[in-house]
Amino acid sequence: MLPLKCPLCGGQIIEQEVNHKVKGGGKVVVLKVRAYVCTECAERLYSLDSVKKLEKIKAQLESFR
């Protein structure tokens, strides 16, 4: 669900595709993910599904040590 206002500054939130860096096991990958982004302060908010997927990718990277 799209938040109405940024929890940090109160700015407008829009949904957009962003690049997100995931680090793990000495490796770094950059992924395109959907995020809610504040038009004022650029704070990013991620859905629970996105966070779970990013955590899974990080765990996979760490397993390749």
N, C-alpha and C positions, 0 to 999 in steps of 0.2 A: 504494500500500500504506500502510495506516495505521500510523504509528509508535506504539510502545507507551508511550513516555514522552517528555516534553518534553526537547529537547536542552539547554535553558537551565537549568531548575529541577528536572527530574525529575517534574513533575506529570503527571496523567492527560490524555491527548489525546482529544478528541471531534471528530467531523466535524459541521460545521454550515454553514448558509448565512450569509455575512457581506456587508456592504457594503464595497467596495474602491474607493478613489479613484484614477483614472488621470489624470495631467496630461501635456499635450503641446501644443506650438504655442500656448501661452497659453490653452488651453482645459482644462476639467476635466469629467470624466464620473464618475458614481458607478454602479458595476455590482454586481449580486448574483452572488457566486461561491461555490462550495463550498471550504471550507478546513478544515484540521485545527487546532483551537484548544485551547490548554492551559487547563484549568480553574483553574489556580493563578495563572499570570502573564499569561495572555491572549495569549501568543506565537502568531502565526499561521504555519502552514506550508501551502504550496500545492503541488499536483501539478504535474508537468512540463507536462502539457497546459494547465493553467490559466495557468501562467507564460507559455507560448508565445502563448496567446490574448491575454493582457494586454499583452504586448510588441507584438503585431500591432496592437492597438487604439491603443497609444501612438504607434506609427509612423504610423498613419493620421491621428491628430490632428496630429502634427507636419508632415504633408504639406499641411495646410490653411493654412499660414502665409500 
